[in-house]
Amino acid sequence: MDVMEAIYRRRSVRAYTDQPVDKATVEALIKAATHAPSSMNEQPWAFAVIQEPRKLASWSERIKTHMLKRLKPDSPMAKYRKMLSSPDYDVFHRAGTLIIICARPDTHNGAEDCSLAAQNLMLAACSMGLGTCPIGFARLWLSQARIKRSLGIPDVYVPVFPVVLGYPSGETPPVPRRAPEILLWQ
């Protein structure tokens, strides 16, 4: 699969099989992530990999509770209250692998560079027949000092881009895309 095909075929997959993703595949995806461009070639990324489905299921419940406690009625996130309250909703979509891309401290554009690394990882996964989905709901919870400590993530590192990975359990249809808004073309 070439790059353009991967760009147009990549989806946010929210249904996975139980088949685990092997260590060599995860390592290959992380290596692809590290080939992303970065500001001043700082390469500010670090990775945490969790492949324990029971732990992820437990975390999902804790993340939902964390989010619901902090959800203000006038927040743009308020529209997710019902979904987050559902016992059937799994923040990680029952994927078997979570990769957390973290930014090292004291970098110029760490969050942006980690997002570029995430895009490389997601496109590479797509080219290998794997599914991915960014998990924005997990960021605040993962950023807590006690959670970072439990994962061995140094306090000064920032979890920027949690993404789940696995084998899709079916087809994920494309979502409609808006036409590009071009503000200037001289």
GROMACS elastic network, one bead per residue, 0.5 to 0.9 nm:
[ bonds ]
;  ai    aj funct       b0    kb
    1     4     6  0.82674   500
    1     5     6  0.61389   500
    1     6     6  0.64825   500
    1   126     6  0.89377   500
    1   127     6  0.57540   500
    1   128     6  0.85292   500
    2     5     6  0.54136   500
    2     6     6  0.63336   500
    2     7     6  0.88016   500
    2   127     6  0.78766   500
    3     6     6  0.50799   500
    3     7     6  0.61657   500
    3     8     6  0.87475   500
    3   123     6  0.77394   500
    3   124     6  0.88110   500
    3   127     6  0.83147   500
    4     7     6  0.50746   500
    4     8     6  0.63522   500
    4     9     6  0.85867   500
    5     8     6  0.52512   500
    5     9     6  0.59626   500
    5    10     6  0.84340   500
    5   127     6  0.84687   500
    6     9     6  0.50413   500
    6    10     6  0.57417   500
    6   123     6  0.57453   500
    6   124     6  0.77588   500
    6   126     6  0.61038   500
    6   127     6  0.58610   500
    7    10     6  0.56584   500
    7    11     6  0.89555   500
    7   123     6  0.65276   500
    7   126     6  0.85626   500
    8    11     6  0.83676   500
    8   174     6  0.87048   500
    9   123     6  0.88242   500
    9   126     6  0.72917   500
    9   127     6  0.87439   500
    9   174     6  0.78805   500
   10    13     6  0.86808   500
   10   122     6  0.74494   500
   10   123     6  0.65065   500
   10   125     6  0.86602   500
   10   126     6  0.56711   500
   10   127     6  0.84560   500
   10   131     6  0.78083   500
   10   132     6  0.82792   500
   10   174     6  0.85496   500
   11   122     6  0.89686   500
   11   126     6  0.81435   500
   11   131     6  0.72357   500
   11   132     6  0.72813   500
   11   133     6  0.75821   500
   11   172     6  0.66022   500
   11   173     6  0.77433   500
   11   174     6  0.67787   500
   11   175     6  0.84373   500
   12   131     6  0.71994   500
   12   132     6  0.58121   500
   12   134     6  0.71771   500
   12   172     6  0.77501   500
   13    16     6  0.75880   500
   13    93     6  0.83043   500
   13   131     6  0.54757   500
   13   132     6  0.55642   500
   13   133     6  0.54710   500
   13   164     6  0.88467   500
   13   165     6  0.86593   500
   13   166     6  0.87829   500
   13   168     6  0.66662   500
   13   169     6  0.89571   500
   13   171     6  0.85769   500
   13   172     6  0.63255   500
   14    92     6  0.80368   500
   14    93     6  0.52098   500
   14    94     6  0.80472   500
   14    95     6  0.81368   500
   14   131     6  0.84172   500
   14   132     6  0.80691   500
   14   133     6  0.68718   500
   14   168     6  0.79290   500
   14   169     6  0.88931   500
   14   172     6  0.81630   500
   15    93     6  0.59906   500
   15    94     6  0.70422   500
   15    95     6  0.74182   500
   15   131     6  0.87765   500
   15   166     6  0.88543   500
   15   167     6  0.84850   500
   15   168     6  0.59015   500
   15   169     6  0.55902   500
   15   170     6  0.73027   500
   15   172     6  0.85992   500
   16    19     6  0.82503   500
   16    93     6  0.72677   500
   16    94     6  0.64912   500
   16    95     6  0.55914   500
   16    96     6  0.81183   500
   16   131     6  0.78514   500
   16   165     6  0.85613   500
   16   166     6  0.60164   500
   16   167     6  0.54382   500
   16   170     6  0.78308   500
   17    20     6  0.82602   500
   17    94     6  0.83377   500
   17    95     6  0.75585   500
   17    96     6  0.85421   500
   17   166     6  0.72654   500
   17   167     6  0.56647   500
   17   168     6  0.60686   500
   17   170     6  0.87555   500
   18    94     6  0.83531   500
   18    95     6  0.76479   500
   18    96     6  0.70298   500
   18   166     6  0.82982   500
   18   167     6  0.78633   500
   18   169     6  0.87587   500
   19    96     6  0.78405   500
   19   166     6  0.75104   500
   19   167     6  0.66628   500
   20    51     6  0.81294   500
   20    95     6  0.87556   500
   20    96     6  0.61016   500
   20    97     6  0.76771   500
   20   166     6  0.69707   500
   20   167     6  0.78698   500
   21    24     6  0.84955   500
   21    25     6  0.66589   500
   21    26     6  0.69512   500
   21    51     6  0.85167   500
   21    96     6  0.75070   500
   21    97     6  0.72006   500
   21   130     6  0.88212   500
   21   165     6  0.78152   500
   21   166     6  0.61949   500
   21   167     6  0.76176   500
   22    25     6  0.55079   500
   22    26     6  0.65287   500
   22    27     6  0.88099   500
   23    26     6  0.51258   500
   23    27     6  0.60866   500
   23    28     6  0.85851   500
   24    27     6  0.50531   500
   24    28     6  0.61481   500
   24    29     6  0.86812   500
   25    28     6  0.50369   500
   25    29     6  0.62561   500
   25    30     6  0.86654   500
   25   125     6  0.88781   500
   26    29     6  0.50990   500
   26    30     6  0.62059   500
   26    31     6  0.85896   500
   26    49     6  0.85828   500
   26    97     6  0.88593   500
   26    99     6  0.88324   500
   26   165     6  0.88408   500
   27    30     6  0.50848   500
   27    31     6  0.61395   500
   27    32     6  0.86343   500
   28    31     6  0.50589   500
   28    32     6  0.62577   500
   28    33     6  0.86661   500
   28   124     6  0.87971   500
   29    33     6  0.62070   500
   29    34     6  0.87731   500
   29   120     6  0.81818   500
   29   121     6  0.53623   500
   29   122     6  0.81490   500
   29   124     6  0.63688   500
   29   125     6  0.66415   500
   30    34     6  0.63597   500
   30    35     6  0.89747   500
   30    47     6  0.78400   500
   30    99     6  0.88932   500
   30   117     6  0.84801   500
   30   118     6  0.89133   500
   30   120     6  0.88516   500
   30   121     6  0.64633   500
   31    34     6  0.51507   500
   31    35     6  0.68110   500
   31   121     6  0.82902   500
   32    35     6  0.53815   500
   32    36     6  0.74842   500
   32   117     6  0.78701   500
   32   120     6  0.61284   500
   32   121     6  0.59260   500
   32   124     6  0.68290   500
   33    36     6  0.58025   500
   33    45     6  0.89737   500
   33   114     6  0.86223   500
   33   116     6  0.78360   500
   33   118     6  0.61295   500
   33   119     6  0.74705   500
   33   122     6  0.84223   500
   33   124     6  0.83130   500
   34    37     6  0.82101   500
   34    43     6  0.72686   500
   34    45     6  0.75868   500
   34   117     6  0.60303   500
   34   120     6  0.80919   500
   34   121     6  0.85386   500
   35    38     6  0.89138   500
   35    43     6  0.88219   500
   35   117     6  0.72461   500
   35   120     6  0.76008   500
   36    43     6  0.82484   500
   36   113     6  0.76231   500
   36   114     6  0.85227   500
   36   116     6  0.58550   500
   36   117     6  0.50311   500
   36   118     6  0.85028   500
   36   119     6  0.83110   500
   36   120     6  0.63383   500
   37    40     6  0.88915   500
   37    41     6  0.69956   500
   37    43     6  0.77417   500
   37   113     6  0.70211   500
   37   116     6  0.70155   500
   37   117     6  0.77218   500
   38    42     6  0.60349   500
   38    43     6  0.55816   500
   38    44     6  0.76613   500
   38   109     6  0.78321   500
   38   110     6  0.81787   500
   38   112     6  0.82260   500
   38   113     6  0.51059   500
   38   114     6  0.82343   500
   38   116     6  0.77901   500
   38   117     6  0.85631   500
   39    42     6  0.60343   500
   39    43     6  0.76433   500
   39    44     6  0.88639   500
   39   107     6  0.84240   500
   39   108     6  0.67618   500
   39   109     6  0.61856   500
   39   110     6  0.80408   500
   39   112     6  0.86865   500
   39   113     6  0.68374   500
   40    43     6  0.82998   500
   40   108     6  0.81219   500
   41    44     6  0.84623   500
   42    45     6  0.87263   500
   42   107     6  0.69829   500
   42   108     6  0.81955   500
   42   109     6  0.88675   500
   42   110     6  0.83909   500
   42   113     6  0.87957   500
   43    46     6  0.88410   500
   43   103     6  0.89695   500
   43   104     6  0.88847   500
   43   107     6  0.88699   500
   43   110     6  0.81571   500
   43   113     6  0.73452   500
   43   114     6  0.83342   500
   44   102     6  0.80020   500
   44   103     6  0.53751   500
   44   104     6  0.51807   500
   44   105     6  0.78890   500
   44   106     6  0.89241   500
   44   107     6  0.66145   500
   44   109     6  0.83509   500
   44   110     6  0.56228   500
   44   111     6  0.85305   500
   44   113     6  0.70156   500
   44   114     6  0.70628   500
   45   101     6  0.63488   500
   45   102     6  0.55457   500
   45   104     6  0.62012   500
   45   110     6  0.73920   500
   45   111     6  0.88045   500
   45   113     6  0.75721   500
   45   114     6  0.57243   500
   45   117     6  0.77641   500
   46   100     6  0.82520   500
   46   101     6  0.58753   500
   46   102     6  0.50970   500
   46   103     6  0.63394   500
   46   104     6  0.69706   500
   46   114     6  0.85932   500
   46   157     6  0.84826   500
   47    99     6  0.66570   500
   47   100     6  0.56198   500
   47   102     6  0.59940   500
   47   103     6  0.88521   500
   47   153     6  0.89582   500
   47   159     6  0.89974   500
   48    98     6  0.80858   500
   48    99     6  0.57192   500
   48   100     6  0.50676   500
   48   101     6  0.67135   500
   48   102     6  0.77597   500
   48   151     6  0.76171   500
   48   152     6  0.84843   500
   48   153     6  0.76750   500
   49    97     6  0.70807   500
   49    98     6  0.57748   500
   49   100     6  0.64322   500
   49   101     6  0.89161   500
   50    53     6  0.84041   500
   50    55     6  0.83570   500
   50    56     6  0.78611   500
   50    96     6  0.81742   500
   50    97     6  0.57568   500
   50    98     6  0.51565   500
   50    99     6  0.65142   500
   50   100     6  0.83671   500
   51    55     6  0.83666   500
   51    56     6  0.80528   500
   51    95     6  0.89464   500
   51    96     6  0.56225   500
   51    98     6  0.65084   500
   51    99     6  0.87478   500
   52    55     6  0.53219   500
   52    56     6  0.62844   500
   52    57     6  0.87556   500
   52    96     6  0.66190   500
   52    97     6  0.72826   500
   52    98     6  0.88074   500
   53    56     6  0.50283   500
   53    57     6  0.61272   500
   53    58     6  0.86234   500
   53    94     6  0.73877   500
   53    95     6  0.73639   500
   53    96     6  0.52299   500
   53    97     6  0.75463   500
   54    57     6  0.50712   500
   54    58     6  0.62178   500
   54    59     6  0.85405   500
   55    58     6  0.51015   500
   55    59     6  0.60605   500
   55    60     6  0.85265   500
   56    60     6  0.60312   500
   56    61     6  0.88224   500
   56    90     6  0.89570   500
   56    91     6  0.87286   500
   56    92     6  0.70343   500
   56    94     6  0.79134   500
   56    95     6  0.83989   500
   56    96     6  0.78391   500
   56    97     6  0.84488   500
   56    98     6  0.79981   500
   57    60     6  0.50785   500
   57    61     6  0.67173   500
   57    62     6  0.89356   500
   57    90     6  0.70119   500
   57    91     6  0.82688   500
   57    92     6  0.76615   500
   57    94     6  0.72627   500
   58    61     6  0.54124   500
   58    62     6  0.64874   500
   58    63     6  0.87370   500
   59    63     6  0.59175   500
   59    64     6  0.84507   500
   59    91     6  0.84730   500
   59    92     6  0.88843   500
   59   138     6  0.89208   500
   60    63     6  0.51214   500
   60    64     6  0.61537   500
   60    65     6  0.86587   500
   60    89     6  0.85166   500
   60    90     6  0.57920   500
   60    91     6  0.51422   500
   60    92     6  0.66251   500
   60   138     6  0.82551   500
   61    64     6  0.51812   500
   61    65     6  0.62846   500
   61    66     6  0.86018   500
   61    87     6  0.82508   500
   61    89     6  0.89239   500
   61    90     6  0.75952   500
   61    91     6  0.79723   500
   62    65     6  0.51653   500
   62    66     6  0.60856   500
   62    67     6  0.86030   500
   62   141     6  0.84024   500
   63    67     6  0.60347   500
   63    68     6  0.84930   500
   63    91     6  0.76484   500
   63   137     6  0.73808   500
   63   138     6  0.63294   500
   63   140     6  0.85972   500
   63   141     6  0.60964   500
   63   142     6  0.86848   500
   64    67     6  0.51261   500
   64    68     6  0.60532   500
   64    69     6  0.85956   500
   64    84     6  0.55253   500
   64    85     6  0.72080   500
   64    89     6  0.89981   500
   64    90     6  0.86731   500
   64    91     6  0.74571   500
   64   137     6  0.81245   500
   64   138     6  0.87639   500
   65    68     6  0.51731   500
   65    69     6  0.61864   500
   65    70     6  0.87815   500
   65    84     6  0.80384   500
   65    85     6  0.82010   500
   66    69     6  0.54111   500
   66    70     6  0.66157   500
   66    71     6  0.88138   500
   66   140     6  0.86236   500
   66   141     6  0.69132   500
   67    70     6  0.53218   500
   67    71     6  0.60025   500
   67    81     6  0.87461   500
   67    84     6  0.78229   500
   67   137     6  0.75245   500
   67   138     6  0.88019   500
   67   140     6  0.83146   500
   67   141     6  0.80830   500
   68    71     6  0.51128   500
   68    72     6  0.85553   500
   68    78     6  0.89667   500
   68    81     6  0.67886   500
   68    84     6  0.70459   500
   68    85     6  0.76030   500
   69    72     6  0.84492   500
   71    74     6  0.85558   500
   71    75     6  0.68251   500
   71    77     6  0.69766   500
   71    78     6  0.62261   500
   71    81     6  0.76964   500
   72    75     6  0.52298   500
   72    76     6  0.87038   500
   72    77     6  0.80268   500
   72    78     6  0.65739   500
   73    76     6  0.84269   500
   73    77     6  0.84917   500
   73    78     6  0.56860   500
   73    79     6  0.88463   500
   74    77     6  0.82980   500
   74    78     6  0.67511   500
   75    78     6  0.52800   500
   75    79     6  0.82541   500
   76    79     6  0.66993   500
   76    80     6  0.87150   500
   77    80     6  0.57020   500
   77    81     6  0.75361   500
   78    81     6  0.54368   500
   78    82     6  0.86419   500
   79    82     6  0.73732   500
   79    83     6  0.83930   500
   80    83     6  0.52807   500
   80    84     6  0.60619   500
   80    85     6  0.85113   500
   81    84     6  0.51761   500
   81    85     6  0.60438   500
   81    86     6  0.87506   500
   82    85     6  0.50658   500
   82    86     6  0.63802   500
   83    86     6  0.53246   500
   83    87     6  0.87177   500
   83    88     6  0.87095   500
   83    89     6  0.65099   500
   84    87     6  0.80104   500
   84    89     6  0.66605   500
   84    90     6  0.85265   500
   84    91     6  0.82016   500
   85    88     6  0.87559   500
   85    89     6  0.78623   500
   86    89     6  0.54546   500
   86    90     6  0.87705   500
   87    90     6  0.79109   500
   89    92     6  0.88326   500
   89    93     6  0.75834   500
   90    94     6  0.62756   500
   91    94     6  0.78618   500
   91   135     6  0.72283   500
   91   137     6  0.71192   500
   91   138     6  0.76243   500
   92    95     6  0.59185   500
   92    96     6  0.85066   500
   92    97     6  0.88363   500
   92    98     6  0.78316   500
   92   133     6  0.83585   500
   92   135     6  0.69082   500
   92   138     6  0.86833   500
   92   163     6  0.85142   500
   92   164     6  0.64665   500
   93   133     6  0.86397   500
   93   164     6  0.81208   500
   94    97     6  0.89651   500
   94   164     6  0.89502   500
   95    98     6  0.75141   500
   95   132     6  0.87860   500
   95   164     6  0.61304   500
   95   165     6  0.61692   500
   95   166     6  0.56407   500
   95   167     6  0.81329   500
   95   168     6  0.89237   500
   96   164     6  0.76071   500
   96   165     6  0.69247   500
   96   166     6  0.62203   500
   96   167     6  0.89686   500
   97   163     6  0.84392   500
   97   164     6  0.55881   500
   97   165     6  0.51773   500
   97   166     6  0.64483   500
   98   162     6  0.68178   500
   98   163     6  0.57743   500
   98   165     6  0.62432   500
   99   161     6  0.81666   500
   99   162     6  0.57553   500
   99   163     6  0.53712   500
   99   164     6  0.61869   500
   99   165     6  0.75471   500
  100   142     6  0.88800   500
  100   159     6  0.63912   500
  100   160     6  0.73570   500
  100   161     6  0.57763   500
  100   163     6  0.63234   500
  100   164     6  0.85885   500
  101   114     6  0.63517   500
  101   115     6  0.82066   500
  101   117     6  0.81018   500
  101   118     6  0.72375   500
  101   158     6  0.85216   500
  101   159     6  0.60358   500
  101   160     6  0.58376   500
  101   161     6  0.50169   500
  101   162     6  0.60714   500
  101   163     6  0.80015   500
  102   110     6  0.84765   500
  102   111     6  0.80717   500
  102   114     6  0.69086   500
  102   153     6  0.84519   500
  102   157     6  0.61392   500
  102   158     6  0.51843   500
  102   160     6  0.52276   500
  102   161     6  0.68479   500
  102   162     6  0.84856   500
  103   107     6  0.80514   500
  103   109     6  0.89813   500
  103   110     6  0.52141   500
  103   111     6  0.61525   500
  103   113     6  0.82127   500
  103   114     6  0.63893   500
  103   156     6  0.88378   500
  103   157     6  0.55482   500
  103   158     6  0.51231   500
  103   159     6  0.64824   500
  103   160     6  0.64545   500
  104   107     6  0.68040   500
  104   110     6  0.68769   500
  104   156     6  0.71111   500
  104   158     6  0.67870   500
  105   110     6  0.76676   500
  105   156     6  0.58516   500
  105   157     6  0.57150   500
  105   158     6  0.75230   500
  106   110     6  0.81456   500
  107   110     6  0.53985   500
  107   111     6  0.89582   500
  108   111     6  0.89023   500
  109   112     6  0.54261   500
  109   113     6  0.60056   500
  109   114     6  0.85522   500
  110   113     6  0.51279   500
  110   114     6  0.60388   500
  110   115     6  0.85536   500
  110   158     6  0.88299   500
  110   160     6  0.85624   500
  111   114     6  0.51551   500
  111   115     6  0.62322   500
  111   116     6  0.87688   500
  111   158     6  0.82203   500
  111   159     6  0.87611   500
  111   160     6  0.59073   500
  111   161     6  0.82569   500
  112   115     6  0.50652   500
  112   116     6  0.64048   500
  112   117     6  0.87960   500
  112   160     6  0.87668   500
  113   116     6  0.50357   500
  113   117     6  0.63429   500
  113   118     6  0.86701   500
  114   118     6  0.61599   500
  114   119     6  0.86969   500
  114   160     6  0.67381   500
  114   161     6  0.69927   500
  115   119     6  0.62974   500
  115   120     6  0.87468   500
  115   160     6  0.74483   500
  115   161     6  0.65279   500
  116   119     6  0.51364   500
  116   120     6  0.64414   500
  116   121     6  0.87430   500
  117   120     6  0.51338   500
  117   121     6  0.62660   500
  117   122     6  0.87165   500
  118   122     6  0.61068   500
  118   123     6  0.85704   500
  118   134     6  0.87007   500
  118   161     6  0.69218   500
  118   162     6  0.86817   500
  118   163     6  0.78172   500
  119   122     6  0.50894   500
  119   123     6  0.60867   500
  119   124     6  0.84406   500
  120   123     6  0.52782   500
  120   124     6  0.60514   500
  120   125     6  0.85087   500
  121   124     6  0.51785   500
  121   125     6  0.60804   500
  121   126     6  0.86344   500
  121   132     6  0.88962   500
  122   125     6  0.50437   500
  122   126     6  0.61936   500
  122   127     6  0.87019   500
  122   130     6  0.86685   500
  122   131     6  0.77802   500
  122   132     6  0.60785   500
  122   133     6  0.81170   500
  122   163     6  0.84686   500
  122   165     6  0.85634   500
  123   126     6  0.50452   500
  123   127     6  0.62882   500
  123   128     6  0.87740   500
  123   132     6  0.89827   500
  124   127     6  0.50892   500
  124   128     6  0.64465   500
  124   129     6  0.89539   500
  124   130     6  0.85911   500
  125   128     6  0.50987   500
  125   129     6  0.64575   500
  125   131     6  0.64655   500
  125   132     6  0.71761   500
  125   165     6  0.79573   500
  125   166     6  0.88618   500
  126   129     6  0.51764   500
  126   130     6  0.51951   500
  126   131     6  0.60595   500
  126   132     6  0.77160   500
  127   130     6  0.73832   500
  128   131     6  0.88659   500
  129   167     6  0.72953   500
  129   168     6  0.82086   500
  130   165     6  0.69625   500
  130   166     6  0.56842   500
  130   168     6  0.64969   500
  131   164     6  0.80923   500
  131   165     6  0.57235   500
  131   166     6  0.54185   500
  131   167     6  0.57279   500
  131   168     6  0.54560   500
  132   163     6  0.64849   500
  132   164     6  0.53329   500
  132   166     6  0.66277   500
  132   167     6  0.86258   500
  132   168     6  0.85176   500
  133   162     6  0.86042   500
  133   163     6  0.54612   500
  133   164     6  0.53611   500
  133   165     6  0.69566   500
  134   137     6  0.89844   500
  134   161     6  0.69404   500
  134   162     6  0.59307   500
  134   164     6  0.65051   500
  135   138     6  0.58086   500
  135   139     6  0.74683   500
  135   161     6  0.74398   500
  135   162     6  0.53712   500
  135   163     6  0.54793   500
  135   164     6  0.70616   500
  136   139     6  0.55865   500
  136   140     6  0.83447   500
  136   160     6  0.89658   500
  136   161     6  0.73717   500
  136   162     6  0.68876   500
  136   163     6  0.84012   500
  137   140     6  0.71716   500
  137   141     6  0.79915   500
  137   162     6  0.89965   500
  138   141     6  0.54842   500
  138   142     6  0.59646   500
  138   143     6  0.85470   500
  138   162     6  0.69560   500
  139   142     6  0.51553   500
  139   143     6  0.60632   500
  139   159     6  0.64661   500
  139   160     6  0.68521   500
  139   161     6  0.72877   500
  139   162     6  0.68655   500
  140   143     6  0.50996   500
  140   144     6  0.68767   500
  140   159     6  0.85672   500
  141   144     6  0.57037   500
  141   147     6  0.74264   500
  142   145     6  0.81720   500
  142   146     6  0.88550   500
  142   147     6  0.58518   500
  142   148     6  0.63987   500
  142   158     6  0.88575   500
  142   159     6  0.65725   500
  142   162     6  0.87772   500
  143   146     6  0.85697   500
  143   147     6  0.70158   500
  143   148     6  0.64907   500
  143   155     6  0.87350   500
  143   157     6  0.87979   500
  143   158     6  0.65517   500
  143   159     6  0.59501   500
  143   160     6  0.87136   500
  144   147     6  0.53682   500
  144   148     6  0.62502   500
  144   149     6  0.86424   500
  144   155     6  0.87339   500
  145   148     6  0.51466   500
  145   149     6  0.60777   500
  145   150     6  0.86291   500
  145   153     6  0.88723   500
  145   154     6  0.86065   500
  145   155     6  0.60238   500
  146   149     6  0.50629   500
  146   150     6  0.62102   500
  146   151     6  0.87635   500
  146   155     6  0.88327   500
  147   150     6  0.50716   500
  147   151     6  0.64151   500
  147   152     6  0.86997   500
  147   153     6  0.84362   500
  148   151     6  0.51376   500
  148   152     6  0.61095   500
  148   154     6  0.66950   500
  148   155     6  0.65790   500
  148   157     6  0.86099   500
  148   158     6  0.89978   500
  148   159     6  0.85471   500
  149   153     6  0.57285   500
  149   154     6  0.66634   500
  149   155     6  0.70542   500
  150   153     6  0.76410   500
  151   154     6  0.87655   500
  152   155     6  0.89230   500
  153   156     6  0.83165   500
  153   157     6  0.66726   500
  153   158     6  0.86079   500
  153   159     6  0.86904   500
  154   157     6  0.55566   500
  154   158     6  0.86551   500
  155   158     6  0.77839   500
  159   162     6  0.72060   500
  165   168     6  0.89123   500
  167   170     6  0.88676   500
  168   171     6  0.72180   500
  168   172     6  0.82423   500
  174   177     6  0.87227   500
  177   180     6  0.86888   500
  178   181     6  0.83002   500
  182   185     6  0.71674   500
